[in-house]
Amino acid sequence: MRRAVIRRTWRRKSALALCAALGLSLPDHAFAWGKNGHRLVVNKAIDTLPQDIRPFFESNLALLSQHVTDPLDAIAKSPAERHNHFILLDKYGRFPFEALPRNYKAAVTKFGKAKLDANGLLPWQIGVYSEKLTEAMKAGKWDEARLDAAILANYVAEAHDPFNTTDNFDGHLSAQPGVNERFASTLIDRYSSFFPMRPNDAIFINDPTDHAFEACLSSHSWLETILLADRNARHGENSFTDEYYDRFYNQAAAILIRQLSDAATDVGSFWLTAWVNAGRPQLPR
């Protein structure tokens, strides 16, 4: 009996130590698209909405733009929040990563909660906030709905950053440190005024979590092309000069603009879906 108690205590302490270690070694995805990228996506997402709900979101654009980065700010206070901003798909085998169940309970049963936390929860977090927004709209809790819509937009946009889907999140596995920031933040800051973003009209999403997984898979498929563009742009350069960024943009712009446009389409689609699932309530102006 005493030995069993000791074994159980040792296992609990080991699990706690593992969780602490994982918390300290979480990938740094805190700034993914960067604040400018997130606000650009929110702004364009409103253009995707049908007239039934567009006025509500248009009138709350300032609030949405202000709070879309709240999850990024929350990481400083709660490092565990980082789990919600990425999913390391390549930890689950080969594309299209069918070894990973999309149902959260099934995934926990198969891999354990500690491994899922360590490898990221992004698509499931999108499903959670899609439901939260639905419930807030259904209950007529409009202040809560506005905030949930902004936070949901953050997570949905994150799913469209290819570097949020890979263990090579910062280029450390391909000797390209900082490539994620150069692609998903610096290029936006430098060139966004030239972006011909054309998101599609928002559509109803049958399964928000499944749709989030599909977005992550699509993002992941662009990784090698972006990494090649970065290597080509760096050829002959010892530092990241204006010439480097011009070359990188010329080679990676089509992917960047596509991902941001798709992010805006999906943000609008998740907002629309929440409203439909809430029973199409009358929205305040």
C-alpha positions in Angstrom: 0.0 0.0 0.0 2.8 2.4 1.0 4.7 1.7 -2.2 1.6 2.3 -4.3 1.0 5.7 -2.6 4.7 6.6 -3.2 4.4 5.6 -6.9 1.2 7.7 -7.3 2.8 10.7 -5.6 5.9 10.4 -7.8 3.8 10.2 -10.9 1.8 13.3 -9.8 5.1 15.2 -9.2 6.5 14.1 -12.5 3.4 15.2 -14.3 3.5 18.6 -12.7 7.2 18.9 -13.5 6.5 18.0 -17.1 3.7 20.6 -17.4 6.0 23.2 -15.9 8.7 22.4 -18.3 6.3 22.5 -21.2 5.1 25.8 -20.1 8.6 27.2 -20.1 9.4 25.8 -23.5 6.3 26.8 -25.4 7.0 28.1 -28.9 6.9 31.9 -29.1 4.0 32.5 -31.4 2.9 35.5 -29.4 3.1 38.0 -32.3 2.1 35.7 -35.3 0.6 38.2 -37.7 1.5 41.2 -35.6 -1.1 43.7 -34.4 -1.2 45.5 -37.8 -2.0 42.2 -39.5 -4.8 41.3 -37.1 -6.4 44.7 -37.5 -6.1 44.5 -41.3 -7.9 41.1 -41.2 -10.7 42.4 -39.0 -11.2 45.5 -41.2 -11.4 43.3 -44.4 -13.6 40.7 -42.7 -16.5 43.2 -42.3 -16.5 43.6 -46.1 -17.4 39.9 -46.4 -20.6 40.1 -44.4 -24.2 40.1 -45.7 -26.3 43.2 -45.1 -28.3 41.5 -42.4 -25.3 41.7 -39.9 -22.8 44.1 -41.5 -24.1 47.3 -39.8 -23.5 45.7 -36.3 -19.9 44.9 -37.1 -19.3 48.2 -38.9 -20.5 50.2 -36.0 -18.2 48.2 -33.7 -15.1 48.3 -35.9 -13.1 50.4 -33.4 -13.9 48.1 -30.6 -13.1 45.0 -32.6 -9.8 46.5 -33.8 -8.9 47.4 -30.2 -9.7 44.0 -28.7 -8.6 41.6 -31.5 -5.1 41.6 -30.0 -6.3 40.9 -26.5 -5.2 37.2 -26.6 -1.7 38.4 -27.6 -1.6 40.7 -24.6 -3.0 38.0 -22.3 0.1 35.8 -23.0 2.2 38.1 -20.8 -0.1 37.5 -17.8 -0.8 33.8 -18.6 1.9 32.0 -20.5 -0.5 29.0 -20.9 -2.5 31.2 -23.3 0.2 30.5 -25.9 -1.2 26.9 -26.3 -4.2 28.4 -28.0 -2.2 30.2 -30.7 -0.6 27.3 -32.6 -0.8 23.6 -33.5 2.4 21.8 -34.3 0.9 19.5 -37.0 4.2 17.9 -37.9 4.3 16.4 -34.4 1.5 14.0 -35.6 3.1 12.4 -38.6 2.8 13.3 -42.2 0.4 15.6 -44.1 -2.6 15.5 -43.9 -1.9 14.4 -40.3 -4.8 11.9 -40.1 -3.3 10.4 -36.9 -4.7 13.4 -35.0 -8.4 13.1 -34.2 -10.3 16.4 -34.7 -12.6 15.7 -31.9 -10.9 17.0 -28.7 -12.0 14.2 -26.4 -10.8 11.6 -28.9 -7.5 13.4 -29.3 -7.0 13.5 -25.5 -7.8 9.8 -25.2 -5.3 8.9 -27.9 -2.4 11.3 -27.1 -3.1 12.6 -23.6 -3.8 16.2 -22.5 -0.1 17.1 -21.8 1.0 16.2 -25.3 -2.0 18.1 -26.9 -1.2 21.2 -24.7 2.5 21.1 -25.7 1.7 20.8 -29.4 -1.0 23.5 -29.4 -4.8 23.8 -29.3 -5.5 26.4 -31.9 -8.3 24.7 -34.0 -10.1 23.6 -30.8 -9.8 27.1 -29.3 -11.5 28.4 -32.5 -14.3 25.9 -31.9 -14.7 27.0 -28.3 -14.9 30.7 -29.1 -17.3 30.1 -32.0 -19.6 28.5 -29.5 -19.0 31.3 -27.0 -20.0 33.9 -29.5 -23.1 31.9 -30.5 -24.2 31.6 -26.9 -23.6 35.4 -26.2 -25.7 36.3 -29.3 -28.4 33.9 -28.4 -28.7 35.4 -24.9 -28.6 39.0 -26.2 -25.4 39.7 -24.2 -24.1 42.2 -26.7 -21.1 43.5 -24.8 -19.9 40.0 -24.3 -20.6 39.2 -28.0 -18.6 42.1 -29.2 -15.6 41.0 -27.2 -16.0 37.3 -28.2 -16.2 38.3 -31.8 -12.9 40.2 -31.5 -11.1 37.3 -29.7 -12.5 34.7 -32.2 -11.1 36.9 -35.0 -7.7 36.7 -33.5 -7.7 32.9 -33.3 -9.1 32.5 -36.8 -6.5 34.8 -38.2 -3.8 32.8 -36.4 -4.9 29.6 -38.2 -3.9 31.3 -41.5 -0.3 32.0 -40.5 1.7 28.9 -41.8 4.2 29.3 -39.0 1.6 28.6 -36.4 1.2 25.1 -37.7 4.8 23.8 -37.6 7.5 22.7 -35.2 9.8 24.9 -37.4 7.8 27.9 -36.2 10.8 30.3 -36.0 13.0 28.7 -38.7 15.3 27.0 -36.2 15.0 23.6 -38.0 16.0 25.1 -41.4 18.7 27.5 -40.2 16.3 30.5 -40.9 15.8 32.1 -37.5 13.2 34.8 -37.4 11.6 33.8 -40.7 8.2 33.7 -39.1 8.4 37.3 -38.0 9.9 38.5 -41.3 7.0 36.9 -43.2 4.0 37.4 -41.0 4.9 40.8 -39.4 7.6 42.7 -41.1 6.3 42.2 -44.7 2.9 43.4 -43.5 4.4 46.5 -41.8 6.4 47.4 -44.9 4.0 46.6 -47.8 0.4 46.3 -46.6 -0.5 49.6 -48.2 0.0 47.8 -51.6 -2.0 44.6 -50.7 -4.7 43.9 -53.2 -6.8 41.9 -50.6 -10.0 40.5 -52.0 -11.7 38.2 -49.5 -14.7 36.2 -50.6 -18.2 36.6 -49.2 -18.7 35.0 -45.8 -20.4 31.6 -45.8 -22.1 29.4 -43.2 -19.7 26.9 -41.6 -21.2 23.5 -40.8 -18.5 22.4 -38.3 -16.4 25.3 -36.9 -13.7 23.1 -35.4 -13.3 21.0 -38.5 -13.2 24.1 -40.6 -10.4 25.5 -38.4 -8.4 22.3 -38.9 -8.8 22.7 -42.7 -7.5 26.2 -42.4 -4.5 25.0 -40.5 -3.8 22.3 -43.1 -4.0 24.8 -45.9 -1.7 27.1 -44.2 0.8 24.3 -43.5 1.0 23.5 -47.2 2.6 26.8 -48.0 5.6 26.5 -45.6 8.2 25.1 -47.9 7.4 27.7 -50.6 7.8 30.5 -48.0 11.1 29.0 -46.7 12.5 28.8 -50.2 11.5 32.4 -50.9 13.4 33.4 -47.7 16.5 31.5 -48.7 16.4 32.9 -52.2 16.0 36.5 -50.9 18.9 36.1 -48.6 21.3 34.8 -51.3 24.5 36.9 -51.1 23.1 39.0 -48.1 24.7 39.0 -44.7 21.9 41.0 -43.2 18.2 41.7 -43.8 18.5 44.8 -46.0 15.8 46.7 -47.9 16.9 44.7 -50.9 16.3 41.4 -49.1 12.8 42.5 -48.1 12.0 43.6 -51.6 13.1 40.2 -53.0 11.3 38.3 -50.2 8.1 40.2 -50.8 8.3 39.7 -54.6 8.5 35.9 -54.0 6.2 35.5 -51.0 3.6 38.3 -51.5 1.1 36.1 -53.4 1.0 33.6 -50.4 0.9 36.4 -47.8 -2.0 38.2 -49.5 -3.9 34.9 -50.1 -3.5 33.9 -46.4 -4.7 37.3 -45.1 -7.6 37.4 -47.6 -8.6 33.9 -46.6 -8.3 34.9 -42.9 -10.7 37.8 -43.5 -13.1 35.5 -45.3 -13.0 33.0 -42.5 -13.4 35.6 -39.8 -16.5 36.9 -41.5 -17.8 33.3 -42.0 -17.3 32.5 -38.3 -19.2 35.6 -37.3 -22.0 34.8 -39.7 -22.1 31.2 -38.5 -22.4 32.2 -34.9 -25.3 34.5 -35.7 -27.1 31.9 -37.7 -26.6 29.2 -35.0 -27.9 31.7 -32.4 -31.2 31.9 -34.3 -30.5 35.0 -36.3 -31.3 37.5 -33.4 -31.9 41.1 -34.1 -28.5 42.8 -33.8 -28.2 46.2 -32.1 -26.8 49.1 -34.1 
